[in-house]
Amino acid sequence: MLGAFRSADAGPRGAAARIGLAALLACIGLTWTAGATSAFATYGTVKITKVNEGGDQTDSFHFNASTAIKSTGGFDLKGGQSYSSSTVHANTGAYAGAGAYTVSETADPDYDLRDIACSVTPAPGKYTASGSTAKDLANRKVSIRVGVSEKVDCTVYNKRKTGTIIVKKALVPSTDTGTFDLQVDGATVASQVGDGGYGSKTVVTGTHTVGETGAYLSDYSSATACKNAAGYAVAVSAAGAVNVGDGDTITCTITNTRKTGTIVVKKALIPASDAGKFDLQVDGADVATQVGDGGYGSKTVPTGTHTVGEAGANLADYTSSTECKNGSDYAVDVSAAGAVNVTSGDTITCTITNTRKTGKIVVKKQLVPSTDAGTFDLQVDGADVATQVGDGGTGSKVVNTGVHTVGETGENLADYAAYTSCTDAEGADVAKGSGMLNVTVGNGDTITCTITNTRKTGTIVVKKALAPSTDTGRFDLRVDGGDVATQVGDGGTGSKTVPTGTHTVGEAGANLGDYTSSTSCLDAAGAEVAKGTGDVTVAVGDGDTITCTITNTRKVKPTPPSQPQPPVTPSTPQPAPAQAVAGVKTVARPARGSAALTGPRACPRTTSVSATVRGKQIRRVTFFVRGHKVKTVTKAANGRWTLSMRTSSLRRGPNAVTARVEFTAASQTKSRTLRINITRCAAQVVSPQFTG
C-alpha cells in the first residue's frame, strides 16, 4: 500500500512508463484505485494458448510456469483454451534482474509438440517492445521477458499421434457368398466385401474397435486376429478392441464361419420392471444389445460347444443364473461358465435371469457449531430423504446396488464449509468428500453418510483512536451490538469471530455527544471496506479479517466572554532588562512552535504534486494520505517539510492529506494535526479535430 504513495525521488521504478500509462488511462476516462496504480505501473500480460491438431479437444495438457506467471506453478489447458495473467511483474529494463520467466508443457505420449509460436505487443503508445521470447522445442519450453504494460502471446501446437488399421474379410469356406461391411470404430471402411475384401483407416493412437455388419451375420461364427507390420500377433478383445501405437499399421482379419445350429438367448429380470439393460452374447459376441426383461437374440453356430452370456456396465448389481432347453423343451446341461453343446440342427434356448441386488443409504446432518440454526434438505440421487433438518436430522432410502449420490440443498449453503464422510455397517470408512458425493452400495449394504456443515467465519477487529490522543474519553467498542472491549481510550482494541455475512461495528459511551465520530474499515490487504458515522455495516467473507478504526475527535467548546479584572495592587517595581539587579537572573521565554500546511489550490495538471509544511521549532512531520501513513520527514529543506506525490497515485476527486507536526521539546508546544484536500480532476475527453 505504501508503494502507491512513494515520494517522487524514491528510486528508479519505471516512472516514465507509469506517467505514460497514467496519461493514457486518463484519456480514456479510467478510474484507478491505489492498489491498481501499482499493478499498472509494473505489470505486463502473458497469455498461453493451446492448439490441438487432430486430437480430442477435451484432452487436457499440463503446463509448468514461473510463479510470476502462475502463483501455483502450473495450469491445465484443453484444445482451444487459453491461460492469461495480466499481473506478471515486468522482467525487462530496470526489472531485468528477475531473469526470464518460463512456461513448459508436460510431454503427452499421445501427442507430438509441433511448434511454440510467440509474439510481443508493445505497451500502449509505444512502437517497440522491450520484451522477448525464446522457444526451446527440445525441452518443450519457452522463455519469456515482458515489459511494463506489454503483452506476450504464445501458442503451443500439438499434433495427435496416429496409426493405421486395415480390416480384412476371410470366409470359411472361402467360396461362401456372404458379403459384409467392414468397420473401424463403427464407421464403414469397406462395403459389401466377400472373402479377401479389405478396407483401412488412419486413426489416433489408443484403443479402437474393428468389426463388421451384414444381413446374415447370425449365420456365421466370427473370429478376429490382428498383426502388426512385422507380422507379430497383436492382442484384440472379443469386442474387437485393439491398441494402435504411433506409426503402427495393424491388420485385423475377421473370419466368418458358416454355422449349423442355432442358440437363442433370452433375458429375464427380477423384478420384471427393473430398468437394467444388457447385451446378450453367444461365444462372446453380442446377439442382442441393451435389452431388458423379455429381450432376446439368436445366433447360428457350428456344431460343438458354445458359450452363452451377457455384458453390462452394472452386472455386479445383480445375481445371475442361466437355464437352457432344446426345441423339445427338455433341459440341456449348461456349465457355470455358460458352456452348452449344440448338435446339427439344434435350436437351444438359454434364459439368463438377473435378480437386482439392493442396499440402504442413511444420510445424517451435523452442524458445527451444533447450535447453528441452519436447516437443509438431505438427498439421495437428487431426491429428498429429509427436509429442513438441522443438527442431528436424518433420512434414509433403499437403493439398487451401484453408484448413488448423497447431497443436500439449502438457501444459504454458501455460508458453510461442507464435508461428507460415509461408513459401512461395521463403521469402516467407505468414501468421503465435499458437496455432492458418489457412494457405491453393495448387496445388503447399509451405508451411513454424515454431511457436516461448518459455519464459515471471519474476524472483526475494532480499534479506538482519539483526537487529541491525550483525550481521557473512555468508550465501549461493539460488534453487532455486543461489547468486544469496554471503557477503552486511544489505542484500545477488541475483536470478535463472526459468521460470514453482514455485521455492524459501533461504540457506546456516556459522553459521545462531546465528540465527532468517523469509522474506517480495511481488509487484511489494507483496502478500504466501508466508512461512515455511527454504526457501520461491514460484509465479512470466509477467513476475512476486517479492521475498523473508530476515531472520536473532541468538539471545541466556545470561549466564554472575558470578565472585568480587579485593579492590580502596586507591587515592588521590577528592574527593566537593561537594569537587572545584581543577584537576580532574567529568564527568556522560549520561542513557541508554529506550523501551516499548503498544497495546490485547483486540480493539478502536473505529473507530481506536493504538500508542504512551514513553521518554527518543528522537530518532524508525518504525512498521511486518505488515512494511510506514507512518509515521515525529519529534516527540512530550505525551511520546508515536503511530501511529493505522483498525481496518478491520487484518486479522482478530493484526497485528504494530513500532516502530524511534532515540535521541539524546548518550544513547549504540543503536536498539531493539519489537514488539506488535494483534488484530482476527472479525465477529460478530447474531441477529435477534423483535418480535412
N, C-alpha and C positions, 0 to 999 in steps of 0.2 A: 504493500500500500504506500509505503514511504517513497518508493521509486517513482511514483506518479508525480510527486512534487519535488523532485530533485532540483537543486539550485542550478542556474544556467551554467555555472563553471564546474559541474560535478564530474566531468571527465568525458572521454571520447565514447559516447553512447549512440553514435549514429545520428547526431542532432539534425544534420541536413536532411537525412532521409525522413526523420519524424516530421520536420517542419513541412517538407514537400507533401507528405501523406496527409498531414493535418489540413493543409491548404486545399488539397483535392477533395477531402471529405467535406470541408466547409462549403465548397462549391456545390456539392450535390445535396447539401442540407442534412447530413447525418448528425445525430446527437451522440456524443461519447459519454461514457461513464469513466470514472477514474481507472477502474480495472481494465477497461477496453483500451485506454491510452497506451498502457504498457504492452498489450498484446499487439496493437497495430505498429508499435514502434520497433519491435524486434522479431516479429514472426513472418515466416513465409508459409506457403502451402505446398504439400506433397500429395499427389494423387496416384494410386496404383490401380490399373485396370487389367482384368483377366480376360483373355480371348481363348476359347476352347474350340479348336478346329477339328470337326469330325467326331467329337465325343458327346457323351451325355451331358447336357447343360446343367443337370443337377449335381454333377460331380463337383466336389469341393477340393480346393487346393490350399495348402498352408504356407504362409509367408512368415519368416522371421524378420523383425525390423528393429532398428535402433530405438531406444526408449524415447528419444526426441520426436520420433515419428509416431510410435505407438507405445504408450506408457507400459502396457503389459508385455511388450516384447514380441508380439505376433498377432496375426489375424488370419481369417479364412475367407476365400472368395470362390464363388461359382462363376461359370462362364457368363460373360457379360456384366458381371458385378464390378464395382469399384470401391476402394477404401480411400478416403480423403481426410487429411488433417490440415486445418488452417492455422494451427498453433505450433508449427515447427520452428524452433528457435533458429535464426539465421546462423550459418556457419561459413560465411564469406567475409571478406574485408576485415573489419575490426573484430569479427567473431570467428575468424578462420581457425583460431586455436582450438575450437571444439572438434576439429577433424571432420572427415567426411562421414555422413550417415550412410547406412547400408540397408538394403532390402534384399532378401534372398528367398527363393522358393524351394520348399522341400521336394525332393525328387519323387515322382509318382511312377511306379513300374509300368503303368498302362499308357504313359504319355511321354513324348519327346519334347524337350524345350526347343522351339524353333527360333525365337528371337526375343530380345528385350529392346523396345524402341522408346526413346525418351525425347522430350522437348522441354525447353525452359522459356517461360514467358516473363519478360522484364516487368519490373514494378510499374504501376500506372505513372504515365508521364515520362517514362524512360524508354530510350530506343535500344539499349543493350542491357543484357543481364549479366550480373556477376556470378550467378550460379552455373553449375555444370553437372554432367553425369558421365559415368564411365561404366560400361557393362562388361561383365566377366561371365560369358556363357558357360565356360568350362566349370565354373563354380556356381552357376545359376544365380548370379548376384549382380546388383547394380550399386555403384557408389554415387552418392548424391551430395551436392552442395547447393544450398538455396540462399538467396539474398533476401533482405528485408522486403516484404510485400511481393516477392516473386513467386511464381507457380511452376512447379516441376511436375510434368505428366509423364508417367512411364506405363507402357502397355506390354504385358508379358504374354507371348503367344505360345500355346502348347498344341501339339498335334497328336491326335489319338493314334496309338499303335494298331496295326491291322494284320490280318492273315487271310487265307483263302480256304473255303470249304467247297469240295467237289462231291456231289452226290451221284452215285451210280445205281442202276437197277440191274438185278440178276433174278431170273426166274427159274424155278425147278418144277417141271422140266423147262429147258430153255426154249422149247417150241410153244410154250403156253402163250395164248393170245391176249392175256391181260395187259392193259395199259394203265399207267399211273402218273400222277403229278408228283414230282419230287420237290421237297421243300427244305428251306433253311429258315429257322425261326418263324415257321408258319407261313412264309411267303414262297410262292412257287418259283423255282429256278429252271424247271423243265416240265413241259406239259405233255400228258398222254404219251409217255415213252414206254417201250417194252424192254425185253432183255437187251442189255448193252447200252441203253439210253443213259444220258447224264446231263447234269447242269451244274453251275458253280456260282459262288457269291463271295465278294470281298466283305469281310466282317471285322469289327473291332475285336481286340484281344479279349479273352474271357470265355465264359461258357455259353454255348449256343446249342440249339437243337436241330437235328436233321430228321426228316420224316417224309411221309408221303400221303396222298389222298387218292381215292379211286372208288368207283361204283361198287366193286366186288371185293374189297379188301377182306371182308369177313370170310371169304372162301380160301384165304391163304394164311399160312403162318409166316411171320416175318422175323427176320434177324438182321441186325446191323453190326458191321465190323468196320473199324476205321484204322487207317495207317497214315503215317507221315510221309514226307517226300523221300526219306531214306528207306522206306519200306517197313519200318517198325510199327508194331501194333500200338494204337492209342486207345485209352480207355473210353468207353461210351456207355452211358446208363441205359436201363431198359426203356426210358422215355426218350432216348435219342440225344441225351445231353453229352456234349463233347467240349473239351477245353482247347482253345486256339491261342497259341503264343504269337509274339511279334515275328512277322515274316513267315509263319508256318503255312504250309499247304497240306491240309488234311483231306484225305479221300475216304469217304464213307460209302460202303456198298450195302444197299438194302436188298436182302434176298427174300423173295416171296415163294413159299412152297405151297402148292395146292393142297387143301385139306380134304379129309374123307369122312369126318364126323362133325357133330355139332354140340357145342356146350352153350347152354343158356344160363346166365347169372341174373338172379333177382335180388332186390333189396327189400328188407323188412325192417321197420323201426318201431321200437317200444319206448315211449308211446308213439302211435302212428302219426300224431300231429307234430312230432319233433321236426325242427327245421333243418336238420343235418343234411348235407349234400355230399355224395361220394362218387368216385369213379370206380366202376365195376371192371374187373380185369380177368382175362384168360391168358395164362403164361406171361403175366406181367404187362400185357398190352390192354389198353382200355377198350371195352366193348360198349360202355355207356359212361357218359361223363356228367357229373354233378346231378345225380338223380337222388330222389328221396324215397319215402315208403311207396312200394309198388313199382318203382322203376326197374328196368331190366335191359339187358343187352345179350347178344349171342355172337358166336364165332365158329366157323367150320375149321376143323383141325385134323391133322394126320392122326391115324390110329396110334395109340400109345398113351403114356402118362402125361397129363397136363395139370397145370395148377389154376385154381380159381382164387380170386382175392379181390381186394379193394384198395383204394388210396384216398386219402383225405387229409386236410390240414389239421383236423381235430380228432383223429381216431383215438387218441389217448383218453378222450372224454366218454368213450363207450366201452362196454364189454361186448365181444363178438362171438358168434357161433355159426357154423356152416353145416347145412344138411343137403344131400344130393339124392335125386331119384332118376330112374331111366324112363323111357317112353311108356312103359307098362305100369308106372307108378310104384315100382319096387325100389327099396332103398339101395343106394350104391355107396360102397365104402369111400370115405374121404378122410385123408390124414389131417393131423393138427396143422400142417403147413398148407392144407388146401389141395393136396395132390389127389387126382381122380383118374381112373383108367377109362379110355374111350376106345371102343371097338368099331369096326367098319359099319357105317350107317346108324350108329347110336345117336340119340338125342338125349343128352344128360342135362337135367335142370338142377342147378345148385342155388339154394336160397341162403343168403348171408343176412343174419339177424343182428342188428346193433341195438343194445339197450343203453339208454342215456345214463351216465353217472351224475350224481348230484352232491352238492355240499352246501355249506351255510356261511354267510358273511355277517358278522356283527360289527356295527360301527358305533363308537363311543366318542363323546365330546369332552375335552378337557380344556379349561381356561386358566391362563396364568396372567394375573392372579385369579384364584378361584372365585373371588368376589366380583369379578368383572361382569357387567350387565349385558354383554353381547349375547345375541341369540342367533342360531344358524339352522339351516335345513341340512340334514345328513342324507347322503345319496349313495346308491349302488347302481352303476350303469346309467347314471343320469336321472334316476327316478328317486323321489324322496322315500326314505325309510323312517325318518323322524323329522318333524317340522318345528322350527322356532325353539330349539332346545339350548340350554346354557350348560354350565359345568355339570358333568355327571349324566347328561342326557344320552340316550342310546336308542338304536334301531337295528333291525336285522332283516335278512332276506335269504330264502332258499334259492340257490342258483345252480345252473348246469356247471359241470366241471369245465375248466378252461380259464381264460384270462378275463377279468372283470375290473371295472374302475370303481374306486372309492373316492368320494369327494364331498364337498359342501358348497352351499351358496349362502349369501348374506349381503345386506346392503352396504356394510362398511368393512368388508374383508380387507381392504387396502390398509386399514389401521392395525392389522395384526400380522405377525410372522407365523406362518403355518408349518407344522411338522407332523408327519404321519408315520406311525410305527404299527406293524402288524405281527401277530404271533399266532402259532397254531394252538391246538388244544393242550399241548404239553408246555406251552409258554415259550417255545423256541421262536427266534426271530424268523419271519418269513420275508418281509420286504419293508422298505421304508423310503420316504421321500417327501417332497413338499408339494402342495397343491393337489391336483388330481393324481391318483396313484393306481398303477396297474398291479393287480394281485392275481396269482394263479391258484385256483381252487381244485383240489383233487377229490376223488370219490370218497364221500363220507367225511371230508374235512370240515372243521369249524374254524374259520379264520376270524380273529378279532382284531379290528383296526381302530386305533385310538388317534383321533385328529386333535392335536394340541395347538391352540391358538394363543400366542403370547402377544399381549398388547405392546405395540411399538411405543417407544418413549423418546423424549428429548429432555434437555435441561435448560431452565431459565435462570440466569444469574442477574440479580438486581443490585445495583450499586448506588450509593448516595454521594452526591457532590454538593458542597455548599459554597456560595459566593457572598462574602469572602469565606475562605476555607476556615478561618478562625471563628466563624459564627458558632454559637453554642446551641443552635437548634437541634432537637432530637426527634426522630420520626420512626414509625414502623413501616418496613418495606413489605409489600404484599404481592402474591401471585394468586389470581382467581379469588381475591377477597380474603385469603388467609395469610397470616404473618409468616414471613420467611426470615425476618430479622426485626428485633424490637429495640426502640429507643437508640438508634444509631445516628452518629453525626457524619461529618465529612470523611469519606473513605470507607464507611461502613458497607457491608455486603451481606447478602443472603442468597440462597439458591434453592431450587425445587425441581425434582424429576417429575415430569408431567407426561400424560398420554399425548400422542400426536394429535394435532388439531389446533384450534384457536383458543388462546388464553389471554387473560388481562393482567397487566402489570400496573401497580399503583402504590400509594402510600397513605398513611394516616398520621395525624398529629394534632395536638391541641391548638397550635397557633399557625396552622398552614396559611391563614389569611394574611400573615405578615410577610409572605414570600410570593414571588412569581416562580412558577414551576415549568420545566420542559423536560421531555423524555426523549432520548435517542437510543435505538436498539441496533446492534451489529451482530452479524453471524460470525462463525469461527474464522472466516477468511477476512473479516473486517469490513464486509459490505453492509451498507445500511439496510435495515429491515423495516422499521417503522419509526415514526416520531410524532409527537403531539403534546398536548397539555392534558393534565389529569390522568385518568386511567387510560392505558394504551392497549389496543388489541394487537396481538402478535401471533402469527402462524408458526407452529413448531413441527418440523418434519422428523422422520426417524433418525435418531442419532444426532440431531442438531443440538448445538449449544448456542443459545441466544443470550447476549449480554446487554441488559438495558440499564442505562445510567440516568437517574432522576436528579436533575440539577435544580436546587432551590436557591434563588437569589433574594437576599433580604431587601425588602422595599425601603426606600429612603423616606424617613419621616420629615415633614416640613419644619423648617427652623422657626421657633416661636419669636414674636417681635421682641426687640431689646427693651429692657426695663430701665427707668432712670436710675442712675448711680448716685449713691450718697456722696456728699462732699468729702474730699480727701483731706485727712488731717495732715498738716505740715509735718514733715519728718526732717531728720537731720540731713542737711544738704550733702549730696554725694559729689565727689570730685569728678569733674569732666575728664574724658580720656586723656586730654592733654595736661590735666592737673592731678594725675594719680598721686595718691599719698603713699609715702614710703610704708611698706609692710602690707599694702592692700593689692591683691593680684586681680587684674582685669581679664575675664574670660570672654573670648569672641564667640558669638552664636554660630553654630555650624551651618554651612550652606545647605538648604533643603533641596531634595531631588525634584526634577520636573521631567515630563515626557509628553510627546504628541506623536500620533500615528497618521501618516498620509499615504495616499495611493492615487491611481488615475481616477479622474472625476467622471469620465464618459467611457463608452465602450472602447477598449484598446484595439488598435489596428496593427500594432507591432507584434513581432513574434514572441516577445517576452514582456512581462510587467514586473513592477517592484512595489513592495510595501516598505515604508521607511519610518523609523522611529528617530526623533531628535530630542535632545534634552540634556539635563545636567545630572551629575552624580549617579549615572547608570552603571550598574555592575554587569548585567547581562540581560538579553531579551530572548524569550522563547516564542516562536511563531506557531500558530495553529491555523489550518485551512479546513473549513467545514467540520470543526471539532477534532481534527486529527493533527497531532503534533508532527511537524515536518522539519523544523530546524531550530537550533539554539545558537545564537550569536554571542560570543564572549568578548569580542574586540571590535570597536567602532572603526570605520574607515571614513576619514575626513569628518568626524563628528556624527556619522550616520550609522545606524544599526539596520541593515537592509536584508530583506528576503526577496530573491529574484525567482520568478516562476515562468515556465513556458506558458504562453497564452493557450496553447492547445490542450494543456493539462486541466484547464478550468472547465466546469460545466457551463452549458448555455444558461444565461440568466445570472442572478446575483450569487456570489460566492463569499461566504462570511470568512473574513481574515481577522484573527485575534492575536494580539501581542501581549504577553505577560512580562511586565517590566519589573526587574528587581534592582534596588538601589544599593549604594554602598552603605556599610554599617555606620560610617561616620555621619551620613546625611540624616540619620534617624527618620527615614521616610519609608512608609510601608509600601509593599509591592502594589502595582497598579495593573489593571487589565483594560486594554484599549481595543476597540472594535471598529472595523470599517467593512463595507461591501465593495468588492471588485466585480463589475458586471461584464460578462462575456456575451456579446450580441449574437442573435440567431444568424445563421448563414444567409447571405443574400443571394438571390437568384439573378444571374447575369443574363439579360435579354440579348439574343443574337442580333447582330447588326448585318443589314443587307449590304453586300459588297458588289452587287451587280454581276 
